[in-house]
Amino acid sequence: GVQTCALPICWQAKEIRVTRKLAELAMDRGDLDSAEPLIGRLAGAEPDFRSLLAQARFAHLAGDDDRAVSLATEARSIAGDDWSPEYESLLENYSGSAD
């Protein structure tokens, strides 16, 4: 069906998804310089667990595993039933790197 919601909120959610996807694509190719401003946009938005995980991944790739663990832990706290074993293993990876 058609989703109905206040236009600015719908647009903001779509913009966040697109921004997150672009950041993930940049990180996939190892381009942290391109990912950084996109991650900054996500950090300024309403937290959503997938955006927090993208920020955690960026922190990990940038060598800040303490921040990666903090962001991934926050993501887990708000993800509810959407949290998966795959996400848990990412968190464990960041934790292991932070030690």
C-alpha positions in Angstrom: 0.0 0.0 0.0 0.9 3.6 -0.1 2.6 5.0 2.9 1.2 8.2 4.3 3.2 10.5 6.5 4.1 14.2 6.8 6.1 15.0 3.8 9.2 16.5 5.6 9.5 13.4 7.7 9.1 11.0 4.7 11.7 13.0 2.8 14.1 13.1 5.7 13.9 9.3 6.1 14.5 8.8 2.4 17.4 11.3 2.4 19.0 9.4 5.4 18.6 6.0 3.6 20.2 7.5 0.4 23.0 9.1 2.4 23.7 5.9 4.3 23.8 3.9 1.1 26.3 6.4 -0.5 28.5 6.2 2.6 28.4 2.4 2.5 29.4 2.4 -1.2 32.3 4.8 -0.5 33.4 2.6 2.4 33.1 -0.6 0.3 35.7 0.9 -2.1 37.9 2.2 0.8 37.1 5.9 0.0 36.9 7.2 3.6 37.4 10.8 2.3 34.1 10.6 0.4 32.4 8.7 3.2 33.3 11.2 5.9 30.9 14.1 5.1 28.1 11.5 4.5 28.8 9.9 7.9 28.7 13.4 9.4 25.2 14.0 7.9 24.1 10.7 9.5 25.6 11.7 12.8 23.5 14.8 12.8 20.2 13.0 12.0 17.7 11.2 14.2 19.5 8.0 15.2 18.4 4.8 13.5 20.2 1.6 14.0 21.3 1.1 10.5 22.8 4.7 10.4 24.5 4.0 13.7 26.0 0.8 12.2 27.3 2.7 9.2 28.9 5.3 11.6 30.4 2.4 13.6 31.8 0.9 10.4 33.4 4.2 9.5 34.9 4.6 12.9 36.3 1.1 12.7 37.8 1.8 9.2 39.2 5.0 10.5 40.9 3.2 13.4 38.6 4.3 16.2 37.4 1.0 17.5 36.3 2.4 20.9 33.9 4.7 19.0 32.8 1.8 16.7 31.9 -0.3 19.8 30.0 2.6 21.4 28.0 3.3 18.2 27.3 -0.4 17.5 26.2 -0.9 21.1 23.8 2.1 20.8 22.5 0.6 17.5 21.8 -2.7 19.3 19.9 -1.0 22.0 17.4 0.5 19.6 17.3 -2.2 16.9 14.9 -4.5 18.7 13.9 -7.5 16.6 15.9 -6.2 13.6 19.2 -7.0 15.4 20.7 -10.0 13.8 23.6 -12.4 14.4 25.5 -10.7 11.6 25.3 -7.4 13.4 26.3 -9.0 16.7 29.4 -10.4 15.0 30.3 -7.0 13.7 30.0 -5.7 17.2 32.2 -8.5 18.5 34.8 -7.7 15.7 34.9 -4.1 16.8 35.2 -5.1 20.4 38.1 -7.5 19.6 39.9 -4.8 17.7 39.4 -2.3 20.5 41.2 -4.5 23.0 
